[in-house]
Amino acid sequence: MSASQKTRIRIEKSGKRVRAYLGGHLVVDTTGPFLVWEVPYYPTYYFPEADVRAELVEDGPGKRSPSRGDATAYTVKVDGAEAPGGALRYAESPIEELRGLVRLDWEAMDAWFEEDEEVFVHPRDPYTRVDVLAASRHVRVEVDGVTVAESSSPRLLFETGLPVRYYLPKTHVRMDLLEHTDTVTHCPYKGTAEYWSVRAGGNVHEDLAWSYPTPLEESRKVAGLVCFYSEKVDIFVDGVLQPRPSAR
């Protein structure tokens, strides 16, 4: 059993070309990135030192990981742009595979690309699947006892590790009770979402519904449909109230 198995860190080499940019300048360009599952939910990219194009200036000790060991933090510098603490090395990690690799902080970079497609939030997990299925189940959404949506032609989105999501046509949603907000989120599998708050029961419930106007290819069947945050609303499927999933 390898050190990575003993410490429950999964490491896999990816065949994708991966690039990251800072201030419009190339920081890394590699066809040999490593996917490292530091947490169970999604992986992080680590890179061979030879594929990092930016200068790495040592900052000092980074945050210690119980599994990966002691880290050294670096400022990433490239053509006048800087990201203090934007890189880590685990040169003496108990996990041998990590010792010659560089970890770039996702948020510290301005843009990430897998091949020629921009990726948001975190790397795509090769073990995560998104299925969107047309259904004839009767779905009703209540907020504070008020029916805000009702449809017998929902699209059900199944994403590995997440609760089923019910996407409904706007014509089946009380859009008069929804107030568009400035909130925008990104998903590496679905794309960019816009949000609405819901007015019901004399209250305004912030960012309770969302939609993907132009989703990525694997999720294109939910384009323009509205989904409600099932952890915070009452959803009835064929008349049966669904248990509220726990927020992850």
N, C-alpha and C positions, 0 to 999 in steps of 0.2 A: 504494500500500500504506500502510495506517494505521500509526501508531506501535505500536498494540497488536499488529498482525500482525508487524511487524519484531521485536518483543521476545517473540513467541510467547505473548502473554497473550490469551486469548480472552475477550471481553466480550459479553454478551447481556442485553437487557432482558427481564424476566419480567413476565407478566401476573397473577401471583399476589398476593393480599394477604398481606403478611408482617408479623408483630408479634413484638417481643421484650420481655421483662419482666425487671425487676430488683427484688428485694424485694417482689414482688407489684405493682409499679407499671410502667406502660407507658413504654418507652424509645423505641420506634419503631413507627409504624403507617403502612404505605405500600401503594399498589397499583402502584407503579412501581419495584420493586427491580431491581438489576443483579446478574447472576451473573458472577463473575470467576473464571476458572480459574487460580489462582496456582500450582497443581500439576496434573499431568495427571489425577489420579484422581477429583477431585470439586471442585465450585465453592465459592466463598465469597460471601456477600451483601455488597454495598455499597449505601448508601442516599442519596437526595437529602437535603441538609442540612435542607431545609424540613420533612421528614417525621420528623426526630428530635425527640422531645418532651422529652428529658432535657437538663439543662445539661451542657455539655462544658467542663471546666476544663483549660487547657493544662498539661501536665506537663513538656514539653521535647521534645528530639529522640527519635523512635522509631527502631526498627531500619531501616537502609537496605536497600532491595531493589534488586538489580542491574537489574531490569526496570521497577519502579514508581518508583524514585527515592527521595529523602529523605522521611521521614515525620515528622509531629508527633504525639506521643502525648497523649491526654487522659484525665482522670478523668471517668467518667460519674456524674453525681449526679442523683437523682430522689427527692423526698420522703423524705430522710434516708438513703436507700441509696446506697452508693458502690461503684464498681468502678475502682480506680486502673489506668491504662493500658488501660482497656476499649475505647477508641476510637482510631482512627488517621485522619489525613487526609494526602493526598498533593497538597498545594495547588500544587506546581510539578512534578508528575510529567511525564515525557516522553510519557506516555500521556494525551492531552487529555481523554478520557472520564472519567478518574478524578479530575480536579482539583476538581470540585464535589461529590464524594461522600464519605461517611463509612463507614468500615469498623468494625463492631462485633465485638469478639472473642467467638466463639461460647461459649467456656467461661466468660467473665466474666458472661454473662447467665444468669438462672435458668431461663428457659423460652422456647422459640421456637414459633411457630405459622405454618404455611402454610394460608391460609384459616382454618378452625376446627379443624384437626387439628394436634396437637402433633408436632413433628419433633425427632429426636434425632441427635446426633453431628455432622451437617453438613447443609446443604441437599440436597434430592433433586436428583440430576443428571438433567435431561430426556433425556439420551442413555443412561442406564443402564436396562436392562430385566431383569426377573426372570421366568423361565419355570420352572414346576414341572410335570414330566411323569411320569405313571405308567409304570413299566417292568417287564419280566419278566426282566431280566438277573439272573444269580446273583451277589450281592455278598457277599464274606466279608471280615471285618475281623480282623486279627491284631495283637496287642500283645505284644512279647517272645516271639513264637512261639505265643502262646495265642489261640485263636479266641474273640473276645468278642462277635461278632455275625455272623449269617449269614441272608440273606433272598433270596428270588426274587421279591419284590414291593416293591422300593424305589421311592421317589420321587426323581427326579433334579432338582436345582435348578441351573439355568443362570443366572448373573448376569454381566452384561457386565464383561469384564476380569478375572474371577476363575475359578479352576478349578471344574469340576463338583463338586457336593457330593451325597453319597449319604445320603438320609434313610431310616431303617429303623424299622419298627414295634417298639415296646418288647417285644412278645412274641417278637421275633426277636433280642433283645439279652440277653446275660448280665448282667441287672441286678444279680445277686448279686455281680458283680465291680466294680460302679460305686458310688462314694460321692458323694452329693450335696454340693456345696460352696456357699459363700455368694457365689460370683462371679455377677455379673449384668452383661450388656452390652446395648447398644442398637444397633439398625441402622435407618437411615431408611427402608429398604425392607421389612424383615422384622419388626421390632418388638423385643420384650424377650426375651432368652434366659437360661435357667438352665443350670448346668453340673454335670458330674460328673468326678471323678477316677477312674482305672482302676487296680485292683490286678491285676498280672500279672507273672509271672516273678520274684516276690519283691520287686517294686518298686511304688511308688505313683506313677502318672503324673498330675500335676496338670492339672485342667481340660482333659481330653482329648476330652470329648464334651459336646454341648450340645443343647438343644431349645427350640423356641418354643411355649409352652403356648397362647398366644392371639396368633398372628401377625397382621400387617396383611393387608388384603384381598388384595393381589397375591401373598401367600405363604401364604394360608390352607390350602393343600393339604399343608403340612408340619406342621400343628398336632399337637403331641404326639409327633412322630417324633424319633428320635435320630440325630444326625450326629457323625461322628468327624473329628478334625483330621487331614486326609489328609496334611498336611506332616510328621506325626509318627508315623503308623501305617502298617501294610502293608495295602493294599486290593487284593483280587483281584476282578476282574470277569470272569465266565465263565471262571474258572480262570487268568486272566492277571494277573500282578502289575502294578499301575499305577505309573508313575514318580511319585515324590513331587514335588509342585509346590514351587517356591521361595516362601518367605514373602515377602510384599510389604513 
